[in-house]
């Protein structure tokens, strides 16, 4: 184990002391996290930004009041990191000081357990994977949550944790030779789900605004629907699977695009057309993405080989987290937003 006396006692981090808009994100000093058995301390090089980050910042106002957790202020948001192992606690195998790693930290956790918007983060070793050699920290930090969501929806769930919104466990479906539509295909989850579906042999239709057509065709989209010109539910037919990365109360509109026996996978909650789905013979299934170092290692092989690539919409320094959240609020992203943390010697 590295001598912890060599590690600084304080670090720079983004912390919340109250809920609100991007202006509540404070760049300030915070204690370096202490390690517990089974954890490693990662010197963070880059942090991927995800929707749960601003859900936390806003106090989970998108959830029913009875579901909102009590948040212990001050709290550091964020889950997705890429960096270098700085120190190792007991009961850790497979990692050494100096290893380049990436991971999604303690998700799902609603109280800022990930604490990734910081110079250092303590990570349970089971949630960590070696960073693919073929990509830099910037792209590795953008991959975990979006990549694991695509993997757990489309390849292997990999956990038995119940989803409180449905009685049955989510099951990915075979995709080789199938017709798949990805709604919100230019976003973080969408552009990776498109590529994972292609890797599995699917014929993929991407739905996004026309500004993203060239980008999505480059990633492998076989067909493209510009939702600003045509409603995808009025155009697409005879699909085997719809992955709706936007989800919400309008996701039921895609039922009419699916064959009997097909499936609809909404990524976000809000589906309310169960009766129509049953009448049409459509399986509607969703899951909550969960941290997994082993699955991230498998996904990392696709990144390393260039089979799947992560797109970066924009990058900001850690101190510019407010501007990064403002960019996210404007929407129409092409890939992921990333915060850079270390001095940048290994981008």
Secondary structure by P-SEA (a helix, b strand, c coil): cccccccccbbbbbbbccccccccccccccccccccccbbbbcccbbbbcaaaaaaaaccccccccccccccccbbbbccbbbbbccccccccccccccccccccccccccccccccccbbbbcccccccccccccaaaaaaccaaaaaaaaaccccccccccccccccccccccccbbbbbcccccaaaaaaaaaaaaaccbbbbbccccaaaaaaaaccccccccccccccccccccccccccccccccccccccccccbbbbbccccccaaaaaaaabbbbbbbbbbbbaaaaaaaaaaaaaccbbbbbcccccccaaaaaaaaaaacccccbbbbbccccccc
